[in-house]
């Protein structure tokens, strides 16, 4: 591996998937995902299929901590439910969903919570997930789409995610 390749890999591991011009070559150790509807592509640092969280503990490293992990997981599920277009396919790149749809599903998963509280917690979780490219957030347009990090999910995990999405209520459509 060249120094340049090592720097690309380190950058992608430190900051998450990198959005580059389409003509940028793909360094070894990274995967390329074309960004739909643009002249850009995502470079993603992949991991070998057999790497699990137990490897982190074997190496004596700490897991990435997330503020409000339960809420963050709940919002990721809401986004999967709304943005994973055809569940027989892989989730990336998914389809855009409105904030209103995400908020509606989040509200159904946490009944009894006020609309304002749901909005505050959901937007915070959306921003946390967007930081590491689990989601692509367009706040001015009030829309969200699955981010390139979901493309790294192994095929073996997708069946469980499909079941979770199937059991999660979808956004309610106004009459």
Secondary structure, DSSP 8 states (H G I E B T S, - for coil): --HHHHHHHHHHHHH-SEEEETTS---TTEEEEE-TTSSEEEEEE---TT--HHHHHHTT------TTHHHHHHHHHHHHHHH---TTS-SSS---EEHHHHHHHHHHHTTTS-HHHHHHHHHHHHHHHHHTTSEEEETTTTEEEE-GGGGGS-HHHHHHHHHHHHHS-------
